[in-house]
Amino acid sequence: MGDISLMLQGYQLTTAEIVYHLPDYPELLQSYIWQDYDLAPKYPVLKKFLHFWESSLEGKMHSVMISSKPLLSPAECAYFASEWKIH
């Protein structure tokens, strides 16, 4: 599906910063930025990725910060009480 059709279904551009421990040096933290279209507030696409991370990658997650913003929203209309005529 295209990005526009996902947005029309309620998907929002979601960004997650995943802070994780380096496998070889667990006392050091590294940051990974993940971005995709997802459905707020349950975030099924992000949860699927985090499950993959926990089951397949060695770096143990420390924290996950999520931000999302709808890029496509209903138009805002403003009505004015005046009318202008041009010749």
MOPAC internal coordinates of N, CA, C and O (Angstrom, degrees):
PM7 1SCF
backbone

  N    0.0000 0     0.00 0     0.00 0    0    0    0
  C    1.4440 1     0.00 0     0.00 0    1    0    0
  C    1.5197 1   109.62 1     0.00 0    2    1    0
  O    1.2310 1   120.88 1   -29.07 1    3    2    1
  N    1.3123 1   115.92 1   150.93 1    3    2    1
  C    1.4510 1   120.18 1   177.46 1    5    3    2
  C    1.5201 1   112.06 1   -81.18 1    6    5    3
  O    1.2310 1   121.15 1   -14.44 1    7    6    5
  N    1.3281 1   115.40 1   165.56 1    7    6    5
  C    1.4540 1   120.36 1  -178.59 1    9    7    6
  C    1.5269 1   112.11 1   -61.29 1   10    9    7
  O    1.2310 1   120.16 1   140.06 1   11   10    9
  N    1.3278 1   117.30 1   -39.94 1   11   10    9
  C    1.4669 1   120.72 1  -178.12 1   13   11   10
  C    1.5302 1   110.12 1   -64.30 1   14   13   11
  O    1.2310 1   120.04 1   136.40 1   15   14   13
  N    1.3132 1   117.53 1   -43.60 1   15   14   13
  C    1.4669 1   119.30 1  -179.29 1   17   15   14
  C    1.5297 1   111.07 1   -65.69 1   18   17   15
  O    1.2310 1   119.87 1   145.80 1   19   18   17
  N    1.3331 1   117.85 1   -34.20 1   19   18   17
  C    1.4713 1   119.95 1   175.67 1   21   19   18
  C    1.5254 1   110.68 1   -65.39 1   22   21   19
  O    1.2310 1   120.46 1   136.99 1   23   22   21
  N    1.3364 1   116.73 1   -43.01 1   23   22   21
  C    1.4577 1   119.97 1  -179.81 1   25   23   22
  C    1.5241 1   111.48 1   -64.37 1   26   25   23
  O    1.2310 1   120.43 1   144.70 1   27   26   25
  N    1.3385 1   116.79 1   -35.30 1   27   26   25
  C    1.4588 1   119.89 1   178.21 1   29   27   26
  C    1.5322 1   111.74 1   -68.81 1   30   29   27
  O    1.2310 1   120.29 1   159.06 1   31   30   29
  N    1.3272 1   117.05 1   -20.94 1   31   30   29
  C    1.4636 1   121.54 1   177.18 1   33   31   30
  C    1.5246 1   112.41 1   -89.90 1   34   33   31
  O    1.2310 1   120.21 1  -176.77 1   35   34   33
  N    1.3370 1   117.21 1     3.23 1   35   34   33
  C    1.4659 1   121.02 1   176.92 1   37   35   34
  C    1.5130 1   115.27 1   101.61 1   38   37   35
  O    1.2310 1   120.12 1  -178.92 1   39   38   37
  N    1.3242 1   117.38 1     1.08 1   39   38   37
  C    1.4630 1   119.37 1   178.35 1   41   39   38
  C    1.5256 1   109.59 1   -71.10 1   42   41   39
  O    1.2310 1   120.78 1   -34.21 1   43   42   41
  N    1.3338 1   116.11 1   145.79 1   43   42   41
  C    1.4513 1   123.02 1   179.05 1   45   43   42
  C    1.5143 1   109.37 1  -123.58 1   46   45   43
  O    1.2310 1   120.93 1   -29.69 1   47   46   45
  N    1.3184 1   115.82 1   150.31 1   47   46   45
  C    1.4555 1   119.23 1   174.58 1   49   47   46
  C    1.5250 1   107.12 1   -68.43 1   50   49   47
  O    1.2310 1   120.60 1   -59.48 1   51   50   49
  N    1.3223 1   116.46 1   120.52 1   51   50   49
  C    1.4593 1   122.61 1  -175.45 1   53   51   50
  C    1.5166 1   109.29 1  -119.12 1   54   53   51
  O    1.2310 1   121.22 1   -47.69 1   55   54   53
  N    1.3154 1   115.28 1   132.31 1   55   54   53
  C    1.4599 1   121.85 1   177.01 1   57   55   54
  C    1.5205 1   108.30 1  -120.18 1   58   57   55
  O    1.2310 1   120.82 1   -46.56 1   59   58   57
  N    1.3145 1   116.04 1   133.44 1   59   58   57
  C    1.4661 1   121.29 1   177.69 1   61   59   58
  C    1.5188 1   108.96 1  -127.75 1   62   61   59
  O    1.2310 1   121.03 1   -47.68 1   63   62   61
  N    1.3191 1   115.64 1   132.32 1   63   62   61
  C    1.4604 1   120.69 1   172.44 1   65   63   62
  C    1.5196 1   106.97 1  -101.08 1   66   65   63
  O    1.2310 1   121.08 1   -62.42 1   67   66   65
  N    1.3117 1   115.54 1   117.58 1   67   66   65
  C    1.4608 1   121.52 1  -179.42 1   69   67   66
  C    1.5273 1   107.55 1  -103.78 1   70   69   67
  O    1.2310 1   120.71 1   -62.74 1   71   70   69
  N    1.3083 1   116.25 1   117.26 1   71   70   69
  C    1.4611 1   121.64 1   176.48 1   73   71   70
  C    1.5226 1   106.50 1  -100.02 1   74   73   71
  O    1.2310 1   120.92 1   -52.70 1   75   74   73
  N    1.3384 1   115.84 1   127.30 1   75   74   73
  C    1.4639 1   119.83 1  -174.55 1   77   75   74
  C    1.5225 1   110.68 1  -138.94 1   78   77   75
  O    1.2310 1   121.36 1   -19.66 1   79   78   77
  N    1.3252 1   114.99 1   160.34 1   79   78   77
  C    1.4623 1   122.11 1   177.43 1   81   79   78
  C    1.5241 1   109.09 1   -82.45 1   82   81   79
  O    1.2310 1   120.40 1   -44.44 1   83   82   81
  N    1.3232 1   116.83 1   135.56 1   83   82   81
  C    1.4620 1   119.86 1   174.96 1   85   83   82
  C    1.5275 1   109.27 1   -66.77 1   86   85   83
  O    1.2310 1   119.66 1   -45.09 1   87   86   85
  N    1.3360 1   118.26 1   134.91 1   87   86   85
  C    1.4710 1   120.10 1  -177.13 1   89   87   86
  C    1.5309 1   113.70 1   -59.45 1   90   89   87
  O    1.2310 1   119.75 1   138.49 1   91   90   89
  N    1.3383 1   118.09 1   -41.51 1   91   90   89
  C    1.4637 1   120.70 1  -177.81 1   93   91   90
  C    1.5234 1   113.54 1   -81.04 1   94   93   91
  O    1.2310 1   120.39 1   155.02 1   95   94   93
  N    1.3296 1   116.86 1   -24.98 1   95   94   93
  C    1.4632 1   122.85 1  -179.22 1   97   95   94
  C    1.5267 1   108.58 1  -131.72 1   98   97   95
  O    1.2310 1   119.08 1  -101.55 1   99   98   97
  N    1.3231 1   119.36 1    78.45 1   99   98   97
  C    1.4605 1   122.00 1  -172.43 1  101   99   98
  C    1.5276 1   114.66 1   -61.66 1  102  101   99
  O    1.2310 1   119.93 1   162.85 1  103  102  101
  N    1.3389 1   117.75 1   -17.15 1  103  102  101
  C    1.4679 1   119.09 1   178.95 1  105  103  102
  C    1.5391 1   111.53 1   -79.24 1  106  105  103
  O    1.2310 1   120.06 1   167.78 1  107  106  105
  N    1.3426 1   117.50 1   -12.22 1  107  106  105
  C    1.4630 1   121.57 1   177.72 1  109  107  106
  C    1.5276 1   110.79 1   -98.07 1  110  109  107
  O    1.2310 1   121.27 1   -36.90 1  111  110  109
  N    1.3340 1   115.17 1   143.10 1  111  110  109
  C    1.4592 1   120.97 1   178.54 1  113  111  110
  C    1.5268 1   110.37 1  -108.83 1  114  113  111
  O    1.2310 1   121.38 1   -34.18 1  115  114  113
  N    1.3077 1   114.97 1   145.82 1  115  114  113
  C    1.4720 1   122.93 1   178.51 1  117  115  114
  C    1.5265 1   106.81 1  -127.33 1  118  117  115
  O    1.2310 1   120.63 1   -26.99 1  119  118  117
  N    1.3243 1   116.39 1   153.01 1  119  118  117
  C    1.4574 1   121.44 1  -179.58 1  121  119  118
  C    1.5301 1   109.62 1  -114.36 1  122  121  119
  O    1.2310 1   120.75 1   -41.04 1  123  122  121
  N    1.3427 1   116.17 1   138.96 1  123  122  121
  C    1.4589 1   122.79 1   177.57 1  125  123  122
  C    1.5272 1   107.14 1  -129.42 1  126  125  123
  O    1.2310 1   120.30 1   -49.26 1  127  126  125
  N    1.3341 1   117.04 1   130.74 1  127  126  125
  C    1.4633 1   122.10 1   178.77 1  129  127  126
  C    1.5235 1   108.88 1  -101.80 1  130  129  127
  O    1.2310 1   120.80 1   -54.29 1  131  130  129
  N    1.3292 1   116.07 1   125.71 1  131  130  129
  C    1.4648 1   123.70 1   178.11 1  133  131  130
  C    1.5227 1   107.44 1  -116.54 1  134  133  131
  O    1.2310 1   120.28 1   -42.58 1  135  134  133
  N    1.3392 1   117.08 1   137.42 1  135  134  133
  C    1.4633 1   120.72 1   179.48 1  137  135  134
  C    1.5189 1   110.02 1  -143.96 1  138  137  135
  O    1.2310 1   121.05 1   -47.06 1  139  138  137
  N    1.3446 1   115.60 1   132.94 1  139  138  137
  C    1.4621 1   121.88 1   179.04 1  141  139  138
  C    1.5223 1   108.01 1  -165.36 1  142  141  139
  O    1.2310 1   120.35 1    -7.00 1  143  142  141
  N    1.3232 1   116.94 1   173.00 1  143  142  141
  C    1.4518 1   121.21 1   174.18 1  145  143  142
  C    1.5239 1   108.62 1   -86.41 1  146  145  143
  O    1.2310 1   120.85 1   -46.35 1  147  146  145
  N    1.3448 1   115.97 1   133.65 1  147  146  145
  C    1.4589 1   120.22 1  -175.73 1  149  147  146
  C    1.5266 1   109.59 1  -149.14 1  150  149  147
  O    1.2310 1   121.02 1   -15.23 1  151  150  149
  N    1.3263 1   115.66 1   164.77 1  151  150  149
  C    1.4589 1   122.39 1   179.88 1  153  151  150
  C    1.5265 1   110.23 1   -98.28 1  154  153  151
  O    1.2310 1   120.69 1   -65.86 1  155  154  153
  N    1.3316 1   116.28 1   114.14 1  155  154  153
  C    1.4700 1   120.41 1   176.16 1  157  155  154
  C    1.5212 1   107.95 1   -82.57 1  158  157  155
  O    1.2310 1   117.96 1   -31.24 1  159  158  157
  N    1.2785 1   121.48 1   148.76 1  159  158  157
  C    1.4659 1   129.75 1     4.33 1  161  159  158
  C    1.5272 1   114.03 1   -97.93 1  162  161  159
  O    1.2310 1   119.33 1  -177.89 1  163  162  161
  N    1.3456 1   118.88 1     2.11 1  163  162  161
  C    1.4702 1   119.92 1  -176.91 1  165  163  162
  C    1.5260 1   113.15 1   -85.77 1  166  165  163
  O    1.2310 1   119.57 1   155.10 1  167  166  165
  N    1.3207 1   118.42 1   -24.90 1  167  166  165
  C    1.4693 1   124.25 1   176.80 1  169  167  166
  C    1.5308 1   113.83 1    50.50 1  170  169  167
  O    1.2310 1   119.27 1  -118.35 1  171  170  169
  N    1.3359 1   119.01 1    61.65 1  171  170  169
  C    1.4670 1   120.27 1  -178.22 1  173  171  170
  C    1.5294 1   113.70 1   -65.70 1  174  173  171
  O    1.2310 1   119.54 1   145.96 1  175  174  173
  N    1.3230 1   118.48 1   -34.04 1  175  174  173
  C    1.4709 1   120.90 1  -179.54 1  177  175  174
  C    1.5299 1   109.65 1   -69.13 1  178  177  175
  O    1.2310 1   120.34 1   136.06 1  179  178  177
  N    1.3167 1   116.96 1   -43.94 1  179  178  177
  C    1.4694 1   120.83 1   178.02 1  181  179  178
  C    1.5216 1   110.72 1   -64.43 1  182  181  179
  O    1.2310 1   119.91 1   137.59 1  183  182  181
  N    1.3351 1   117.77 1   -42.41 1  183  182  181
  C    1.4725 1   120.41 1   178.71 1  185  183  182
  C    1.5221 1   111.28 1   -61.11 1  186  185  183
  O    1.2310 1   120.38 1   142.20 1  187  186  185
  N    1.3253 1   116.87 1   -37.80 1  187  186  185
  C    1.4682 1   120.37 1   177.38 1  189  187  186
  C    1.5299 1   110.26 1   -63.71 1  190  189  187
  O    1.2310 1   120.50 1   137.35 1  191  190  189
  N    1.3462 1   116.66 1   -42.65 1  191  190  189
  C    1.4603 1   120.06 1   178.66 1  193  191  190
  C    1.5274 1   111.10 1   -65.71 1  194  193  191
  O    1.2310 1   119.90 1   137.86 1  195  194  193
  N    1.3361 1   117.80 1   -42.14 1  195  194  193
  C    1.4612 1   120.35 1  -179.95 1  197  195  194
  C    1.5283 1   111.41 1   -65.69 1  198  197  195
  O    1.2310 1   120.39 1   144.86 1  199  198  197
  N    1.3338 1   116.86 1   -35.14 1  199  198  197
  C    1.4612 1   120.06 1   175.16 1  201  199  198
  C    1.5326 1   110.43 1   -64.69 1  202  201  199
  O    1.2310 1   120.34 1   137.93 1  203  202  201
  N    1.3354 1   116.96 1   -42.07 1  203  202  201
  C    1.4722 1   120.64 1   175.47 1  205  203  202
  C    1.5218 1   110.42 1   -59.62 1  206  205  203
  O    1.2310 1   120.59 1   136.48 1  207  206  205
  N    1.3422 1   116.48 1   -43.52 1  207  206  205
  C    1.4636 1   121.04 1  -179.39 1  209  207  206
  C    1.5311 1   110.02 1   -58.87 1  210  209  207
  O    1.2310 1   120.44 1   130.00 1  211  210  209
  N    1.3287 1   116.76 1   -50.00 1  211  210  209
  C    1.4644 1   120.63 1  -177.27 1  213  211  210
  C    1.5230 1   112.88 1   -64.45 1  214  213  211
  O    1.2310 1   120.15 1   146.24 1  215  214  213
  N    1.3363 1   117.32 1   -33.76 1  215  214  213
  C    1.4679 1   119.30 1  -176.11 1  217  215  214
  C    1.5241 1   113.50 1   -89.59 1  218  217  215
  O    1.2310 1   119.62 1   158.03 1  219  218  217
  N    1.3392 1   118.32 1   -21.97 1  219  218  217
  C    1.4621 1   119.72 1  -172.13 1  221  219  218
  C    1.5257 1   115.56 1  -117.48 1  222  221  219
  O    1.2310 1   119.57 1   156.04 1  223  222  221
  N    1.3192 1   118.42 1   -23.96 1  223  222  221
  C    1.4670 1   120.72 1  -175.40 1  225  223  222
  C    1.5224 1   110.65 1  -105.85 1  226  225  223
  O    1.2310 1   121.08 1   -26.35 1  227  226  225
  N    1.3385 1   115.54 1   153.65 1  227  226  225
  C    1.4600 1   120.19 1  -175.00 1  229  227  226
  C    1.5192 1   113.50 1   -84.41 1  230  229  227
  O    1.2310 1   119.16 1   151.90 1  231  230  229
  N    1.3244 1   119.21 1   -28.10 1  231  230  229
  C    1.4627 1   121.47 1  -176.66 1  233  231  230
  C    1.5187 1   111.89 1   -70.65 1  234  233  231
  O    1.2310 1   120.53 1   -63.34 1  235  234  233
  N    1.3314 1   116.60 1   116.66 1  235  234  233
  C    1.4637 1   121.21 1  -179.58 1  237  235  234
  C    1.5338 1   109.38 1   -73.49 1  238  237  235
  O    1.2310 1   120.77 1   -48.14 1  239  238  237
  N    1.3350 1   116.14 1   131.86 1  239  238  237
  C    1.4556 1   120.75 1  -179.28 1  241  239  238
  C    1.5255 1   111.02 1   -69.51 1  242  241  239
  O    1.2310 1   121.52 1   -40.32 1  243  242  241
  N    1.3260 1   114.69 1   139.68 1  243  242  241
  C    1.4575 1   121.88 1   175.56 1  245  243  242
  C    1.5247 1   110.19 1   -99.56 1  246  245  243
  O    1.2310 1   120.55 1   131.49 1  247  246  245
  N    1.3418 1   116.56 1   -48.51 1  247  246  245
  C    1.4656 1   120.95 1   179.93 1  249  247  246
  C    1.5216 1   110.09 1  -158.91 1  250  249  247
  O    1.2310 1   121.16 1   -20.46 1  251  250  249
  N    1.3311 1   115.38 1   159.54 1  251  250  249
  C    1.4668 1   122.29 1   177.88 1  253  251  250
  C    1.5267 1   107.58 1  -134.19 1  254  253  251
  O    1.2310 1   120.77 1   -55.61 1  255  254  253
  N    1.3334 1   116.13 1   124.39 1  255  254  253
  C    1.4610 1   121.82 1   176.76 1  257  255  254
  C    1.5203 1   108.32 1  -112.30 1  258  257  255
  O    1.2310 1   120.33 1   -50.39 1  259  258  257
  N    1.3308 1   116.97 1   129.61 1  259  258  257
  C    1.4648 1   122.30 1  -173.46 1  261  259  258
  C    1.5160 1   110.15 1  -116.70 1  262  261  259
  O    1.2310 1   121.51 1   -40.69 1  263  262  261
  N    1.3400 1   114.71 1   139.31 1  263  262  261
  C    1.4563 1   121.62 1   174.06 1  265  263  262
  C    1.5242 1   107.38 1  -139.08 1  266  265  263
  O    1.2310 1   120.34 1   -43.69 1  267  266  265
  N    1.3396 1   116.95 1   136.31 1  267  266  265
  C    1.4597 1   119.32 1   177.99 1  269  267  266
  C    1.5194 1   109.59 1  -142.47 1  270  269  267
  O    1.2310 1   121.56 1   -28.67 1  271  270  269
  N    1.3146 1   114.63 1   151.33 1  271  270  269
  C    1.4550 1   121.25 1  -177.30 1  273  271  270
  C    1.5077 1   108.81 1  -147.73 1  274  273  271
  O    1.2310 1   119.98 1   -53.82 1  275  274  273
  N    1.3474 1   117.65 1   126.18 1  275  274  273
  C    1.4714 1   118.59 1   174.23 1  277  275  274
  C    1.5188 1   109.70 1   -69.99 1  278  277  275
  O    1.2310 1   120.26 1   -51.56 1  279  278  277
  N    1.3202 1   117.12 1   128.44 1  279  278  277
  C    1.4562 1   121.32 1  -179.95 1  281  279  278
  C    1.5177 1   112.16 1   -90.43 1  282  281  279
  O    1.2310 1   120.71 1   157.81 1  283  282  281
  N    1.3037 1   116.26 1   -22.19 1  283  282  281
  C    1.4540 1   121.61 1  -179.18 1  285  283  282
  C    1.5160 1   107.34 1  -120.07 1  286  285  283
  O    1.2310 1   120.80 1   -59.92 1  287  286  285
  N    1.3342 1   116.08 1   120.08 1  287  286  285
  C    1.4570 1   119.90 1  -178.71 1  289  287  286
  C    1.5194 1   109.19 1  -138.18 1  290  289  287
  O    1.2310 1   120.34 1   -16.58 1  291  290  289
  N    1.3167 1   116.95 1   163.42 1  291  290  289
  C    1.4583 1   119.01 1   179.64 1  293  291  290
  C    1.5275 1   111.43 1   -58.92 1  294  293  291
  O    1.2310 1   121.26 1   -33.80 1  295  294  293
  N    1.3086 1   115.20 1   146.20 1  295  294  293
  C    1.4614 1   120.08 1  -179.64 1  297  295  294
  C    1.5192 1   110.43 1   -66.63 1  298  297  295
  O    1.2310 1   121.35 1   -35.25 1  299  298  297
  N    1.2997 1   115.03 1   144.75 1  299  298  297
  C    1.4572 1   119.87 1   176.84 1  301  299  298
  C    1.5266 1   107.84 1   -97.73 1  302  301  299
  O    1.2310 1   120.73 1   -50.32 1  303  302  301
  N    1.3090 1   116.21 1   129.68 1  303  302  301
  C    1.4587 1   121.32 1  -179.15 1  305  303  302
  C    1.5131 1   109.57 1  -112.87 1  306  305  303
  O    1.2310 1   121.13 1   -41.29 1  307  306  305
  N    1.2981 1   115.44 1   138.71 1  307  306  305
  C    1.4584 1   120.87 1   175.23 1  309  307  306
  C    1.5279 1   107.44 1  -125.31 1  310  309  307
  O    1.2310 1   120.69 1   -50.18 1  311  310  309
  N    1.2992 1   116.28 1   129.82 1  311  310  309
  C    1.4565 1   121.56 1  -179.92 1  313  311  310
  C    1.5218 1   109.13 1  -105.57 1  314  313  311
  O    1.2310 1   121.09 1   -42.40 1  315  314  313
  N    1.3255 1   115.52 1   137.60 1  315  314  313
  C    1.4494 1   121.05 1  -179.53 1  317  315  314
  C    1.5142 1   109.94 1  -109.96 1  318  317  315
  O    1.2310 1   120.79 1   -29.61 1  319  318  317
  N    1.3094 1   116.09 1   150.39 1  319  318  317
  C    1.4601 1   121.17 1  -176.29 1  321  319  318
  C    1.5356 1   112.78 1   -90.60 1  322  321  319
  O    1.2310 1   119.65 1  -165.30 1  323  322  321
  N    1.2993 1   118.27 1    14.70 1  323  322  321
  C    1.4633 1   119.41 1  -179.84 1  325  323  322
  C    1.5346 1   110.13 1  -126.84 1  326  325  323
  O    1.2310 1   121.89 1   -18.85 1  327  326  325
  N    1.3070 1   113.99 1   161.15 1  327  326  325
  C    1.4640 1   120.77 1   179.39 1  329  327  326
  C    1.5112 1   108.28 1  -133.78 1  330  329  327
  O    1.2310 1   120.51 1   -45.24 1  331  330  329
  N    1.3016 1   116.64 1   134.76 1  331  330  329
  C    1.4638 1   121.26 1  -179.71 1  333  331  330
  C    1.5199 1   108.24 1  -114.69 1  334  333  331
  O    1.2310 1   120.73 1   -43.19 1  335  334  333
  N    1.2900 1   116.21 1   136.81 1  335  334  333
  C    1.4631 1   120.63 1   177.67 1  337  335  334
  C    1.5207 1   108.74 1  -112.60 1  338  337  335
  O    1.2310 1   121.96 1   -45.88 1  339  338  337
  N    1.3109 1   113.84 1   134.12 1  339  338  337
  C    1.4699 1   120.43 1   176.50 1  341  339  338
  C    1.5142 1   107.25 1  -112.31 1  342  341  339
  O    1.2310 1   120.31 1   -44.49 1  343  342  341
  N    1.3132 1   117.02 1   135.51 1  343  342  341
  C    1.4683 1   123.03 1  -175.21 1  345  343  342
  C    1.4877 1   112.12 1   -38.93 1  346  345  343
  O    1.2310 1   120.10 1   180.00 1  347  346  345

